Amino acid sequence: MVVNAVYFALLLGNLLLIAAALVVGPRLLRVCRVAVLVDAVALMVMVVPLLNLLLASQPPPEYRAAAKILLTYTAPILVEFLALLAILRWRMRLC
């Protein structure tokens, strides 16, 4: 329950930050850097179990369902992470 709340707060916060960074401009560079760091940690937390699941010598019988769930929850964070990195690169070039 708490994990879902944190996950959706991260998604919503990233979306708002992406929109604000595109509108406001370079004043949000520090906040974008912090968001990139938080997204990187979240991706590491999500990718490690996925890799453990996929690289296990004897995976559990329900590993395919678990892998699908992990991939569907990891993909939006990865997209937002890449969008924030693109915004940082674009805004840093303008400064």
C-alpha positions as CSV (number, residue, x, y, z in Angstrom):
1,M,0.0,0.0,0.0
2,V,2.7,2.5,1.0
3,V,4.9,1.4,-1.9
4,N,2.1,2.1,-4.4
5,A,1.6,5.5,-2.9
6,V,5.3,6.3,-3.1
7,Y,5.4,5.0,-6.7
8,F,2.5,7.1,-7.9
9,A,3.8,10.2,-6.0
10,L,7.1,9.7,-7.8
11,L,5.3,9.5,-11.2
12,L,3.1,12.5,-10.5
13,G,6.0,14.6,-9.1
14,N,8.2,13.8,-12.1
15,L,5.4,14.7,-14.5
16,L,4.8,18.0,-12.8
17,L,8.5,18.8,-12.6
18,I,9.0,18.0,-16.3
19,A,6.1,20.4,-17.2
20,A,7.4,23.1,-14.8
21,A,11.0,22.8,-16.1
22,L,9.8,23.2,-19.7
23,V,7.9,26.3,-18.7
24,V,10.0,28.0,-16.0
25,G,13.4,27.2,-17.4
26,P,16.9,27.1,-15.9
27,R,15.7,28.1,-12.4
28,L,14.7,24.5,-11.7
29,L,18.0,22.9,-12.6
30,R,18.8,21.9,-9.0
31,V,15.4,20.4,-8.5
32,C,15.8,18.5,-11.8
33,R,19.2,17.2,-10.6
34,V,17.7,15.9,-7.3
35,A,14.8,14.3,-9.3
36,V,17.3,12.6,-11.6
37,L,19.1,11.2,-8.5
38,V,15.8,10.0,-6.9
39,D,14.8,8.4,-10.2
40,A,18.1,6.7,-10.5
41,V,17.8,5.2,-7.1
42,A,14.2,4.1,-7.8
43,L,15.4,2.5,-11.1
44,M,18.1,0.6,-9.2
45,V,15.6,-0.6,-6.7
46,M,13.3,-1.8,-9.5
47,V,15.9,-3.3,-11.8
48,V,17.8,-5.4,-9.3
49,P,14.9,-7.7,-8.5
50,L,14.1,-7.9,-12.2
51,L,17.6,-9.0,-13.0
52,N,17.7,-11.5,-10.1
53,L,14.4,-12.9,-11.3
54,L,15.5,-13.2,-14.9
55,L,19.0,-14.5,-14.2
56,A,18.1,-17.1,-11.5
57,S,19.2,-20.6,-12.3
58,Q,15.9,-22.1,-11.2
59,P,13.3,-19.3,-11.4
60,P,10.0,-19.8,-9.5
61,P,7.0,-20.9,-11.6
62,E,5.4,-17.5,-11.6
63,Y,8.5,-15.6,-12.7
64,R,6.9,-14.6,-16.1
65,A,4.0,-12.8,-14.4
66,A,6.4,-11.1,-11.9
67,A,8.7,-10.0,-14.8
68,K,5.8,-8.5,-16.6
69,I,4.7,-6.6,-13.5
70,L,8.3,-5.3,-12.9
71,L,8.7,-4.2,-16.5
72,T,5.4,-2.4,-16.5
73,Y,6.3,-0.5,-13.4
74,T,9.8,0.2,-14.4
75,A,9.1,1.6,-17.9
76,P,7.4,4.8,-16.8
77,I,10.1,5.7,-14.3
78,L,12.7,5.0,-17.0
79,V,10.9,7.3,-19.5
80,E,10.6,10.1,-17.0
81,F,14.3,9.6,-16.0
82,L,15.3,10.0,-19.6
83,A,13.0,13.0,-20.1
84,L,14.6,14.7,-17.0
85,L,18.1,14.0,-18.4
86,A,17.1,15.5,-21.7
87,I,15.7,18.6,-20.0
88,L,18.9,19.0,-17.9
89,R,21.1,18.7,-21.0
90,W,18.9,21.1,-23.0
91,R,18.7,23.7,-20.2
92,M,22.4,23.4,-19.3
93,R,23.3,24.2,-22.9
94,L,21.1,27.4,-22.8
95,C,22.7,28.7,-19.6
